[in-house]
Amino acid sequence: MLFKKTRLLVGIAVATALLFGQEQPQWIDRGEYELVGEQLAKATDPAKKLELLNQWKQKYPKTNFAWQRLGAYLVTYQQLGKAKEMFETAKEMTAADPKNFTGPYYITLLVLSMGSSDAAVLEDGEKAANTMLANLDNYFAPANKPQGAADDAWAKQKSDAQLKALQALVTISTAKKDWPALEQRLANLLKVTPKNAMASYQLGSAILGQRKTERQASAIWHFARACALDGEGAAPADQKQKVCDYFGRVYPQYRGDKKGMDELKAKAAAEVFPPVDFAIKTKQQEDIEQLEELKKTNPQLAIWVQMKQELTGPGGAAYVEQLKGAALPKFKGKVVSMEPATNPKKIVVGISDASAPEITIEIEDKGFLPGKVDPGTELEFEAVGKEFTADPFMLTVIAEKEKISGWTGKATGPAPVKKAAPKGVARKKK
């Protein structure tokens, strides 16, 4: 409890509460003093205290100790675990003295602990938390510091109160599913507690909840930070893997692959919020940019890249039918393998990668190319489409051997056959 050294005095101590110093009020009569100063002050059982408080309220509805009585009710309800009654009492305290810290503070704490989704409770909690934030400097002014309290302790109490208010507003926005408000409030919370993995994770979720495609990259930044933070502010052990697994799913879903994941985690670990111009370039965007550059530097390869995209895309089956029997553009590819190894009738080549088999060239009319060449030999060829398989990727084409250039293999004749010596003829001795 804040201001532990500040006590409400009713003759002798009636209850500990949050109250700035004020002059001692007077009892209405001897009966009130005996009931409160003697019986209530000495009672230790919370249930008995509540009974005496109710007697006090019934016999003396008007008292010079109205504020202190509310404070005593608050503490007694807390001891009895009666959260709803505490909440209503805190509201009464706020109405009785709007400038006092106690009412808004306890309403804020109760919103955090009760987990209520009741609209009225959430509204009261929102008002209380905003009141706290708006008046922190007044509540914690040097003049209000309890005598003997250290400056650093006083400053810490102010920070703790601010944190509770911010957390309450986050809780309220979450209960309301008000994603824009939740985003703003989580951002405010992270400005106060920047090392806060779970707040970053919540912020990413709040951004996604708004269903704005252009904001998805920012959301992924916060998921990356939630996963990357270690040590102070890291996600709890039982949540850490779930957080990282989620980041591991949404990033490749957005980008198209896992390229850049580790780099993003490193950047997000160092900065709470992404740069204003932050973006995650998707694989598709990269492919388009690379294709445009390829059209300038290697038009032939650019055509093959586009063709490969069509073959492996959602309309691949229809595109294959278009290629069957159709003359294809002239391509250059490097030999990956041959069948047979000498005088091949089929040559497998890689277009975009010398080691990746992509096209099988079948020689027309059961022809063949003479001899053999080394893997990696570059061929240029014109062909007609025949068939395609997606897994493993392979486009089969038919080409006339006259339309294949770059082949350096030489024809090899059959090995000479030795003639057997005639029967019955003796060989000359050497």
Secondary structure, 3 states (H helix, E strand, C coil): CCCCCCCEECCCEEECCCCCCCCCCCCCCHHHHHHHHHHHHHCCCHHHHHHHHHHHHHHCCCCCCHHHHHHHHHHHHHHHCCHHHHHHHHHHHHHHCCCCCHHHHHHHHHHHHHCCCCHHHHHHHHHHHHHHHHHHHHHCCHHHCCCCCCHHHHHHHHHHHHHHHHHHHHHHHHHHCCHHHHHHHHHHHHHHCCCCHHHHHHHHHHHHCCCCHHHHHHHHHHHHHHHHCCCCCCCCHHHHHHHHHHHHHHHHHHHCCCCCHHHHHHHHHHCCCCCCCCCCCCHHHHHHHHHHHHHHHCHHHHHHHHHHHHHHCCCHHHHHHHHECCECCCEEEEEEEEECCCCCCEEEEECCCCCCCCEEEEEHHHCCCCCCCCCCCEEEECCEEEEEECCCCEEEEEECHHHEECCCCCCCCCCCCCCCCCCCCCCCCC
